[in-house]
């Protein structure tokens, strides 16, 4: 069942979205060569608690995972792209890090993800990240009232293919609102003019993700972390978006300039 949200409910989701966007920007500033992934995880836990929010990841136990997820972030490095389990790993120069998080405030959820380079960037990695970001913006632009769900999928797939990447269809975007995962599924590839009508009040997470040289994936032994099947690098971009009568409204936009309130003297990592 798809629940359309009222303008007031979308405003409440936007409160959560602002927090998620600001925290992701902050985490990007904290991430640097020599920082442990577990430091990022605990930083996010502290911020979520301070805000009075709840993590949508903690104790999440879908059919594709192994046991409940006992973290508030998905941290995926290099060839890992989705559901990366935070673990004892110290970031190295040139690592490609994807951070994904979803939180709830007063019962309303927002979900977002970004990828960036820690330290010195490889141009091929920057191109891959750019492709996901451009695809995300194309998908958002296509989320017009009166359109079709396939318009979003087709827009994402067209960008991916124009950059020379193949698209995996196993995981994609999703409805969102009172819970993290609601109907409908939002594929990252499809045909324009097909699928359900995009009515005002529909709230979805749009999330293109790509592997540099394959569309196949594999799982780590932890049962969560998903990697490119050939070990090539990956990237992931995501926003929570509301379809409104006047067009798409992005609820998880990040601040134009990343900040790191916990340590304002800290030099941020190089990002795309």
Phi, psi and omega per residue, in radians:
X1 nan 2.374 3.137
X2 -1.844 2.147 -3.124
X3 -1.783 2.029 3.064
X4 -1.380 2.448 -3.068
X5 -1.716 2.572 3.049
X6 -1.354 2.927 3.104
X7 -1.038 -0.680 3.119
X8 -1.128 -0.718 3.141
X9 -1.185 -0.657 3.077
X10 -1.113 -0.670 3.083
X11 -1.082 -0.641 3.120
X12 -1.219 -0.658 3.046
X13 -1.123 -0.594 -3.133
X14 -1.149 -0.533 3.058
X15 -1.086 -0.826 3.080
X16 -1.107 -0.731 -3.130
X17 -1.058 -0.674 3.105
X18 -1.099 -0.758 3.114
X19 -1.087 -0.815 -3.136
X20 -1.063 -0.783 3.138
X21 -1.091 -0.762 -3.135
X22 -1.155 -0.680 -3.139
X23 -1.207 -0.680 3.086
X24 -1.091 -0.721 3.098
X25 -1.091 -0.702 3.121
X26 -1.129 -0.759 3.141
X27 -1.122 -0.637 3.087
X28 -1.099 -0.595 3.078
X29 -1.262 -0.572 3.136
X30 -1.287 -0.649 -3.094
X31 -1.105 2.272 -3.134
X32 -2.814 2.888 3.065
X33 -0.990 2.259 3.134
X34 1.681 -0.130 3.123
X35 -1.526 2.370 3.124
X36 -1.461 2.454 3.087
X37 -0.960 -0.608 -3.135
X38 -1.177 -0.479 3.044
X39 -1.136 -0.701 3.093
X40 -1.124 -0.758 3.124
X41 -1.020 -0.825 -3.088
X42 -1.277 -0.538 3.032
X43 -1.054 -0.803 3.141
X44 -1.151 -0.704 3.104
X45 -1.015 -0.766 -3.124
X46 -1.110 -0.779 -3.134
X47 -1.126 -0.712 3.128
X48 -1.093 -0.752 3.125
X49 -1.140 -0.760 3.141
X50 -1.058 -0.625 -3.108
X51 -1.375 -0.265 -3.054
X52 1.342 0.389 3.115
X53 -1.600 3.048 3.053
X54 -2.221 2.447 3.064
X55 -1.353 2.377 3.059
X56 -1.470 -0.159 -3.119
X57 -1.541 -0.574 -3.049
X58 -1.087 2.157 -3.120
X59 1.240 0.195 3.075
X60 -1.177 2.280 -3.053
X61 -2.421 1.286 3.108
X62 -1.352 3.042 -3.102
X63 -1.142 -0.471 -3.056
X64 -1.570 -0.104 -3.141
X65 -1.652 3.026 3.087
X66 -2.009 1.695 -3.109
X67 1.321 3.055 -3.130
X68 -1.197 2.516 3.105
X69 -1.429 2.071 -3.058
X70 -1.907 0.926 3.088
X71 -2.611 2.911 3.141
X72 -1.853 -0.157 3.114
X73 -2.193 2.625 2.813
X74 -1.766 2.121 -3.109
X75 -2.113 1.899 -3.028
X76 -2.054 2.193 -3.028
X77 -1.993 2.269 2.997
X78 1.076 -1.780 -3.107
X79 -1.468 -0.105 3.023
X80 -1.456 2.429 -3.038
X81 -2.218 -0.597 -3.092
X82 -2.354 2.547 2.978
X83 1.047 0.488 -3.132
X84 -1.034 2.175 -3.112
X85 -1.394 2.084 3.087
X86 -0.974 2.332 -3.101
X87 -2.641 3.097 -3.073
X88 -1.317 1.517 3.131
X89 -2.424 2.254 3.130
X90 -1.678 2.171 -3.097
X91 -1.085 2.425 -3.107
X92 -1.985 2.827 3.123
X93 -1.049 2.212 3.119
X94 1.601 -0.036 3.108
X95 -1.104 2.490 3.026
X96 -1.776 1.987 -3.061
X97 -1.950 2.286 3.007
X98 -1.949 2.262 3.108
X99 -2.066 2.231 -3.123
X100 -2.232 2.326 3.097
X101 -2.610 2.640 3.044
X102 -2.404 2.404 -3.126
X103 -2.421 2.834 3.121
X104 -2.202 2.367 3.030
X105 -2.235 2.094 -3.125
X106 0.912 0.662 3.015
X107 1.543 0.093 -3.126
X108 -2.128 2.353 -2.898
X109 -1.902 2.593 2.952
X110 -2.433 2.622 -3.014
X111 -2.449 2.349 -3.124
X112 -2.727 2.776 3.139
X113 -2.630 2.685 3.042
X114 -2.583 2.759 3.060
X115 -2.189 2.547 3.139
X116 -2.783 2.924 -3.134
X117 -1.710 2.355 3.016
X118 -1.657 2.064 -3.141
X119 1.478 -2.392 -3.017
X120 -1.417 2.133 -3.071
X121 -1.468 2.531 2.957
X122 -1.601 2.243 -3.126
X123 -0.931 -0.602 3.134
X124 -1.161 -0.594 3.086
X125 -1.230 -0.702 3.110
X126 -1.084 -0.675 3.096
X127 -1.108 -0.733 -3.133
X128 -1.110 -0.808 3.109
X129 -1.078 -0.792 3.128
X130 -0.995 -0.713 -3.135
X131 -1.046 -0.731 3.129
X132 -1.196 -0.638 -3.133
X133 -1.218 -0.739 3.102
X134 -1.157 -0.705 3.097
X135 -1.091 -0.703 3.111
X136 -1.080 -0.812 3.132
X137 -1.105 -0.644 3.098
X138 -1.145 -0.717 3.100
X139 -1.114 -0.711 3.102
X140 -1.098 -0.805 -3.138
X141 -1.037 -0.580 -3.119
X142 -1.377 -0.143 -3.102
X143 -1.443 1.087 -3.055
X144 -1.703 2.464 3.102
X145 -1.053 2.359 -3.107
X146 1.588 -0.215 3.080
X147 -1.382 -2.894 -3.133
X148 -2.175 2.677 -3.133
X149 -1.002 -0.635 3.122
X150 -1.092 -0.382 3.087
X151 -1.104 -0.696 3.126
X152 -1.169 -0.846 -3.114
X153 -1.076 -0.751 -3.134
X154 -1.130 -0.680 3.140
X155 -1.119 -0.733 3.114
X156 -1.126 -0.859 -3.110
X157 -1.085 -0.664 -3.137
X158 -1.090 -0.738 3.108
X159 -1.134 -0.819 -3.133
X160 -0.983 -0.821 -3.113
X161 -1.172 -0.595 3.136
X162 -1.154 -0.459 3.081
X163 -1.512 -0.103 3.118
X164 1.607 0.312 -3.114
X165 -1.882 2.619 3.045
X166 -1.615 2.750 -3.039
X167 -2.016 2.247 3.038
X168 -1.501 2.352 -3.096
X169 -1.761 0.087 -3.068
X170 -1.313 -0.600 3.133
X171 -2.265 2.521 3.135
X172 -2.752 -2.693 3.126
X173 -1.423 -3.062 -2.982
X174 -2.897 2.799 2.979
X175 -1.157 2.763 -3.084
X176 -2.748 2.680 3.119
X177 2.989 -1.627 3.099
X178 -1.369 -0.419 3.045
X179 -2.290 2.939 -3.059
X180 -1.227 -0.715 -3.092
X181 -2.081 1.938 3.078
X182 -2.195 3.001 3.003
X183 -1.285 2.602 0.110
X184 -1.721 2.933 2.931
X185 -1.309 2.406 -3.135
X186 -2.026 1.720 -3.091
X187 -1.202 2.666 3.083
X188 -1.580 0.205 3.060
X189 -2.735 2.482 -3.122
X190 3.096 -2.892 -3.080
X191 -2.057 2.267 3.114
X192 -1.084 2.564 3.109
X193 1.436 0.012 -3.132
X194 -1.898 2.837 3.042
X195 1.531 -3.067 -3.060
X196 -1.118 2.676 3.093
X197 -1.278 2.486 3.120
X198 -1.569 1.711 -3.134
X199 -1.636 2.569 3.043
X200 -0.957 2.383 -3.084
X201 1.815 -0.230 3.071
X202 -1.256 2.272 3.100
X203 -2.121 2.219 -3.040
X204 -2.431 2.691 2.944
X205 -1.734 2.126 3.112
X206 -1.810 2.170 -3.010
X207 -2.560 1.443 3.010
X208 -1.191 2.413 3.023
X209 -2.434 2.540 -3.022
X210 -2.463 2.617 2.962
X211 -1.888 2.584 -2.999
X212 -1.129 -0.685 -2.996
X213 -2.383 0.368 3.104
X214 -2.772 2.864 2.957
X215 -2.041 0.234 3.134
X216 -1.731 2.614 -3.106
X217 -2.267 2.872 3.041
X218 -2.500 2.802 -3.113
X219 -1.872 2.528 2.987
X220 -1.287 2.923 3.097
X221 -1.151 -0.301 3.113
X222 -1.241 -0.147 3.098
X223 1.399 -0.027 -3.106
X224 -2.082 -0.965 -2.989
X225 -1.094 2.192 3.122
X226 -1.864 2.278 -3.108
X227 -2.150 2.821 2.979
X228 -1.129 2.453 -3.066
X229 -1.137 -0.468 -3.079
X230 -1.800 0.121 3.113
X231 1.422 0.095 3.121
X232 -1.319 2.805 -3.075
X233 -1.288 2.820 -2.985
X234 -2.421 2.857 3.079
X235 -2.642 2.760 -2.979
X236 -2.642 2.232 3.074
X237 -2.300 2.465 -3.059
X238 -2.668 2.492 2.967
X239 -2.418 2.668 2.951
X240 -1.575 2.266 -2.990
X241 -2.296 2.410 3.023
X242 -1.879 2.335 2.996
X243 -1.470 2.126 3.123
X244 -2.136 2.958 -3.122
X245 -1.072 -0.459 -3.125
X246 -1.709 0.071 3.121
X247 2.169 -3.091 -3.107
X248 -1.247 2.449 3.092
X249 -2.091 2.041 3.126
X250 -1.449 2.159 -3.047
X251 -1.678 -0.159 -3.040
X252 -2.148 0.466 3.110
X253 -0.997 2.434 3.119
X254 -1.622 2.738 3.089
X255 -0.988 2.566 -3.111
X256 -1.053 -0.608 3.117
X257 -2.083 2.135 -3.141
X258 -1.113 2.488 3.093
X259 -2.217 2.749 3.120
X260 -2.321 1.355 -3.053
X261 -0.988 -0.537 -3.087
X262 -1.157 -0.448 -3.090
X263 -2.706 1.379 -3.028
X264 -1.146 -0.237 3.125
X265 -1.571 -0.105 -3.081
X266 -1.265 2.322 3.100
X267 -1.341 2.143 -3.085
X268 -1.244 2.743 3.067
X269 -1.198 2.680 3.018
X270 -1.196 2.268 -3.094
X271 -2.242 2.936 3.072
X272 -1.423 nan nan
